[in-house]
Amino acid sequence: MKRILIIGGYGHVGQEIARRLLAADRAVTVAGRDGAKAAAVAAELGCEGAMLDLDRPESWAAPLSTADVVICCLDTQTADLARAVLERGARYIDISATDAVLSRIEALDGLAREKRTLAVLSVGLAPGLTNLLVREARARCPEAARFRIGILLGLGDSHGPAAIDWTLRSLAPLARSDIKPMRFGDDRRPLPSIPFDFADQHGLMRRGFGPLQGERAQEGDHRHLSRPGDGPSASTPSSSMSSRPGSSSSP
């Protein structure tokens, strides 16, 4: 049976992926820089655990040696891990929403072809599902010259500390003029949205889908969207976040 290695496997997203794979009778190893924590979570889930520290390449060999598929749930600072996976002929999946991470891995296309393997990027809601929706919109409306991507959060989903920290770090300074209304469905009132630099818009533009503007929306009190400051330039592709009073959720 092919073994799937999940790096960042004891995090919120990593554990959810592991549970679903185990429910489908897949062989799973959860890995992270804290070997004891990986072992504890693995024992709870009923799979294997391993220590793999992204900052210590010497720790990669053992867990990678048994992996047929590697799922990375952490933002990597270089493409070295993806390169090590592809050089072994294994398949690599990355759930990052940071364009700098994905563009570095895209540069390994030649290596993946040489080794007759595959790297699957933009696996998730945004990027991921949003990319596919834009592609479908282009297929149905080939005359469309601009696409606007909207993400409405706070619909009962939950996020781990790492995802929340990433969201807060990714927020750019805003001017009031950056806050624009967006309607999520004909039966919904417009919600205020703010620019957000998801990777989907960049990857799509590299493939000829552009110009793009993404929108990110958040259920909850939207007064925090009025933070003053300098917004992105008009030429910068962006995503936005909106919020609706009356409910709350982690971003």
Salt bridges, closest charged atoms under 4 A:
GLU16 OE1 - ARG19 NH1 3.92
GLU16 OE2 - ARG20 NE 2.93
GLU48 OE2 - ARG3 NH2 3.41
GLU58 OE2 - ARG56 NE 3.30
ASP80 OD1 - ARG83 NH1 2.96
ASP99 OD1 - ARG206 NH2 2.90
GLU106 OE1 - ARG206 NE 3.10
GLU106 OE2 - ARG207 NH2 3.31
ASP109 OD2 - ARG113 NE 2.70
GLU136 OE2 - ARG140 NE 2.77
ASP157 OD2 - HIS159 NE2 3.25
ASP197 OD1 - HIS202 NE2 2.58
GLU215 OE2 - ARG148 NE 2.70
GLU219 OE2 - ARG188 NH2 3.56
GLU219 OE1 - ARG244 NE 2.94
ASP221 OD2 - ARG223 NH2 2.12
